Amino acid sequence: MKSESWLIVQLGAALLVLGALSFFVIPAYEKGAWFVMGAIYGAFNAVIGYKFGRSMPQQASNSAPEQQAK
């Protein structure tokens, strides 16, 4: 498995664990817990975007003459 796949699994597991703990444990520092969850969520989105964004086709930067706006 590639390294970005392992990172996706690990970040997803961290989000799952923290989400499950939020049902049973009230954090002493709620703002800190939200910050950590936001950081993990942001990293998760970045890795997903990197992994699947590479396989997306390039946008048409050199369009055909009939496709250009007039």
Secondary structure, 3 states (H helix, E strand, C coil): CCHHHHHHHHHHHHHHHHHHHHHHCCCCCHHHHHHHHHHHHHHHHHHHHHHHHCCCCCCCCCCCHHHCCC
